[in-house]
Amino acid sequence: MIKLFEKNLIEKEKLMGLLPEMINKLKMPLDDDWAHDLRFASVVLISKILEFMGKDMDREGFNEIYPELLKRLDDAQDGIRIEACKSFEILFTHMPDPWSTSLYSYTIK
């Protein structure tokens, strides 16, 4: 899946149509308490999606991804928390402005 983004093998418009289903399918491995490697890979995949879509992602995509990443900031694994922070850096770089006056400060807290 990541190669699709890295090699530009999918059009952004096609991915936008698939994004709600992809995020929905990622929710289960992101919440899996026993498989930290799946949580880590899912966060990396979200980062790649965010990088690929950039500012072309719609508001709903950001709304779906944000709470899932927020949960990973409280993960038991340091590596997953660090990767979630990297994902947030990408998310906040591409999120349309204005979005919310409190979103960034809430996330940092």
Rosetta blueprint (number, residue, H / E / L):
1 M L
2 I H
3 K H
4 L H
5 F H
6 E H
7 K L
8 N L
9 L L
10 I L
11 E L
12 K H
13 E H
14 K H
15 L H
16 M H
17 G H
18 L H
19 L H
20 P H
21 E H
22 M H
23 I H
24 N H
25 K H
26 L H
27 K H
28 M H
29 P H
30 L H
31 D H
32 D L
33 D L
34 W L
35 A L
36 H H
37 D H
38 L H
39 R H
40 F H
41 A H
42 S H
43 V H
44 V H
45 L H
46 I H
47 S H
48 K H
49 I H
50 L H
51 E H
52 F H
53 M H
54 G H
55 K H
56 D H
57 M L
58 D L
59 R H
60 E H
61 G H
62 F H
63 N H
64 E H
65 I H
66 Y H
67 P H
68 E H
69 L H
70 L H
71 K H
72 R H
73 L L
74 D L
75 D L
76 A L
77 Q L
78 D H
79 G H
80 I H
81 R H
82 I H
83 E H
84 A H
85 C H
86 K H
87 S H
88 F H
89 E H
90 I H
91 L H
92 F H
93 T H
94 H H
95 M L
96 P L
97 D L
98 P L
99 W L
100 S L
101 T L
102 S L
103 L H
104 Y H
105 S H
106 Y H
107 T H
108 I H
109 K L
